[in-house]
Amino acid sequence: MYKYDEIDQRLVDERVAQYRDQTRRYLAGELSEEEFRPLRLQNGLYIQRHAPMLRIAVPYGMLSSKQLHKLADITHKYDRNYGHFSTRQNLQLNWPKLEEIPDILAELATVEMHAIQTSGNCIRNITTDQFAGVAPDEVVDPRAMAEVMRQWSTFHPEFALLPRKFKIAVSGTKEDRAVVQMHDVGMEFYLDGNKKVAIKVWVGGGLGRTPILGAVIREHLEWQHALTYCEAIIRVYNLHGRRDNSYKARIKILVKALGIDEFRSQVEAEWAHLKDAPNTITEAELARVAKHFEAMPYAALPAHDASFDAAIASNPAFANWAKRSLHAHKTAGYRAVTLSLKPHGKAPGDATSEQMHVVADLAEQYSFGELRVSHEQNLILADVKLSDLFAVWEKARANGLATPNIGLLTDIICCPGGDFCSLANAKSIPIAEAIQMQFDNLDYLHDIGDIELNISGCMNACGHHHIGHIGILGVDKDGSEWYQVSIGGSQGNNASIGSVIGPSFSAEEMPAVVQKLIDVYIKERTPEELFIDTARRLGVAPFKAYVYAKDEVVA
Amino acid sequence: MSQLIKLNDNVAHIAENEWAVVQLPPSLVEARKQAGKVVLFKLTGEKTVSEEQLSGTVIPESGKVIVPLSVFIARKTQLQSRINAGEIGVWVDTHEVLADLALHQADLNQLPIIAVHVERFADGRNFTLGVLLRTRYGFKNELRAIGDVLRDQLFFLKRSGFNSYLIRADRNAEEAMLSLKDFSAPYQGAVDEPRPAFVRYNRTA
């Protein structure tokens, strides 16, 4: 993965000093609450219900063992011994002290980490596929470009105070796993007719209050122009995006107001001036960064391993886990492994300090010292030998990291919700936990099969509820917490936004509501159908009818 | 003490403010200049400033003055001799359109100063306006940030082409000056240094 040089290190060190002074001035009363707000937000610091929340950047989801050990130490020293991995592949601390944030940043800087632009109205952490570099369907490894874009976006002076947050995702696979259509800008890398790396650029997608799939603004962009083209897009947005109403300030609203054709022509007019400007990426720079993402020194292995096959045959628990948690790898004899942060009855995405140390050790011992965070809020060891999988499983299982539910109903994507977040309308974690307990039966879960259930505690949609096969949204009605349910949303190439099935439910009703949705699916499915297929084929009606049917009075 | 910071050859210093800013008289109708509606103004040609405001703006008879863009455009003939004498600058609001200025003043460098007024410091349109004035319109003279100008935006203002900053009256300009040096080796090319780090430094080591 990318290693800092002197330039990178100097920048994060100077950032620590800058933020330390900003905090000092705030505490001394030299900065008002309102003035400090964007400063702390651009450093990932929210003021929450119980304490500030600090969001630490994990650029495009990649971590080294050393970094994860440090994060474990930080959560131990400055927080309550755990952290929360978010849907933007970042790590959130729920209980840090405002005065200690500069010290946390200083510790992060020692392992080439920071919290720059993890919140606020600026370009946020750039996300990508958690299997980048190892996925068999990968056409272009997007990580080098993601790093080039990370550097470009860091403290970009022109875009320091945008109308609203700005999220970019990059992807280089046949099957999109980075949800590029749901981002302010999505970049899909591919090889064009001349076998050159090109980018299909999407703009104006997003979740939140007004979920919209992005539109294609440019089918073919040579990779060298990625930065200048983004500058053209964001410049038009910076000047013309709404600033009078934060609910209507995302780029998607501007794109919709102008229409994609008018927006495109304004961007192209701007880009005519910016094209070939000095921010054009050079071959040398891409090569320098790409060196950090070269293939690991893999051993030459056969496609099968006898010890692995034997363990699968003799140990059903291991076989169950392997079925859900292993992913194909470019290299023969290797697998990518998802470690579940979704044990039933615990907050999705949370990891204790001890678990972080365990995962860091596993990565060190079995996966070249690196790991990834997925936007589904799990941890990935990307490069494990078949012959090591049993040992990885045993250690993961002993530490609560091997729930065999990856991709199943209880692998719930969930925001921190009303327990922690001051934006939330309703709690989300207790709903996730209750649903996990309702379906705490592995055979049944496997029978239900692949399904995505996403929960957000408010319109901001951190839990990506719109693109869940089942989506749950916390809403506030007259001061009490209710939950709106949608079905038929999906990520991937065939992305779609779910349809609301009807009036919302109380928290207590939610496990039974999900149960009824599953019952309809089980009853109606054809042998090859997943939940999403049945939901798409039948539409909302049969689900709605069953969920809202009056309970029959038993005589 | 003066609230004005000026940058000469990348060296910042506190300077005397020679320029008076001319304000529009308050409008009787509710101001409709919120962001986002600009697009609408452009499409409909709706004016943000009334005729009464334009004719009622009091411009001092002598001395160096920075006038609002709308007044500059409306009363340019009247101001022409003072423009020739280098006594007139122009200030724009963040919702205003630079093309309007360029349309009425072909040679921007006839103006010794252009100021961008930011009503709320969190409004980042001033950065783009600075960039455009420098790179698109070739403005070479003093570019000043006025209004809600605070220390923690100075580094970005500098990189966006501003070389003059009128710090909000209740803040210490001397201290604010320090933040112009928050970062010594920024990554991306911008107005003050168009070459990105990967061009400026040999990073292949």
Interface residues (C-beta under 8 A of the other chain):
Chain A: D5 I7 R10 L11 E14 R15 Q18 Q22 E35 P38 L39 N121 Q151 W152 S153 T154 F155 H156 P157 E158 F159 A160 L161 L162 P163 L227 R235 N238 L239 H240 G241 R242 R243 D244 N245 K248 A249 L254 A257 L258 H273 A277 P278 N279 I281 T282 A284 E285 R288
Chain B: Q34 A35 G36 K37 V38 V39 F121 A122 D123 G124 R125 F127 T128 V131 T135 R136 L150 D152 Q153 F155 F156 L157 K158 R159 S160 S179 D182 F183 S184 A185 P186 Y187 Q188 G189 A190 P194 R195 P196 A197 F198 V199 Y201 R203 T204 A205
